[in-house]
Amino acid sequence: MATERLESESEDEVERYYAGIGEMKVAHNPHQLIIMGLGSCIGLALYDRPAKVGGIAHIMLPEGKDGSNTGKCCKFADIAVPVLVKEMLRHKTAKERIVAKMAGGASMFSAMDSLQIGDRNAIVVKEELKKAGIMLAGEDTGGNYGRTVTLDTCTGVFSVKTKDGIKSI
Amino acid sequence: MNGRKEGPGGLEFELNAFQKDALNELGNIASCHAVTSLAEMTGVTMNIKVPPVEVVSIEGAEKKIAIEKMVAGIFVQLSGGFSGYLLVLFPERSAFSLIDILMGKMPGETKSIGTEMEESALMELGNMLASSFCDAIADFFQFSMMPSPPSFSFDMMSAMMENLMVAMAEAEKTEQVILFKCDFKDETEKGIYGYIMLFPHHDSLKNMLSLLEAEVK
């Protein structure tokens, strides 16, 4: 499973962990979790502030067709959300403290707008978060631009970088 | 297609040596055709390099591209006898140089893609490349290929590629695409280069391969 857990908490240098498509990463203070160049995909970040543990998933499509998919666990929103939550809980977090933020779900070309991949992704992620009982604290989804997202497990800041600049949500 | 089988992630395929050769040759013909028209339009002589056709997965593609690099992308959807997606990419600097040439500016004058004029100039150029690429393929096979009107984006390379591959993954239930690539570069120091990428739908690719085999026999 594509997760990272580091043993010593204090003297670590800040490391950056990148989640490729369909992957998830979980890490704790002071490391950073990054997803680069999101288009229609969703970057979902979960964070437990008291525990300073964060997790991100790079989600590609809303639904895994028949559940028989043996590929990367976080390709599909309906599978990725529960899997990421479960992985967070393995890292001494408490479900009631976890909050979610998400970004992505764009449509890069106007000719692709009718497919609504990004929009559908965002909807299913939200539904799944609701099912899991996790609050969505912020989002930056839709639009027609790419995003790189970073979750800082030290501060809990979820920043979104686009061609126009960086903002925190 | 010979190597086509149902895998856990959907359809997977491998090309045999003959199919690869044939597709490489086809890519060559189409690329030369397209880049010649680019050279005519800009008055810049271009060198073409056509790398071998590749079967890539979404994850694989991610590793092969400069993820956050800014590119101007022109996207065209193909329908008719052959369907799929076609993407023309100009890296940021090349896009600026091309705008300089197309709009009669001093070399180095363009530093951003701010106006609609600049955007449509590039979009038309990309569209022309796409059309001549398709024309060559359609001529070769004697089938129709209808490109949609182009759409334009100036953004991170991976965001565009990802969007197309994900759309393909959803429609075709596969996470692999056959990538025809054509790199072109000008002879002078203007530093213009770009890529043409074709993502055929499986049925179209299958059809194309059987036509190629028939051609040989």
Interface residues (C-beta under 8 A of the other chain):
Chain A: G20 I21 G22 M36 G37 L38 G39 S40 C41 M60 L61 K65 S68 N69 T70 G71 K72 A106 S107 M108 F109 S110 A111 M112 L115 I117 N144 Y145 G146 R147 T148 K163
Chain B: P8 G9 I58 E59 E62 I67 E68 M70 G73 F75 V76 Q77 S148 P149 P150 S151 F152 S153 F154 D155 M156 M157 S158 A159 M160 M161 E162 N163 L164 V166 A167 A169 E170 K173 E175
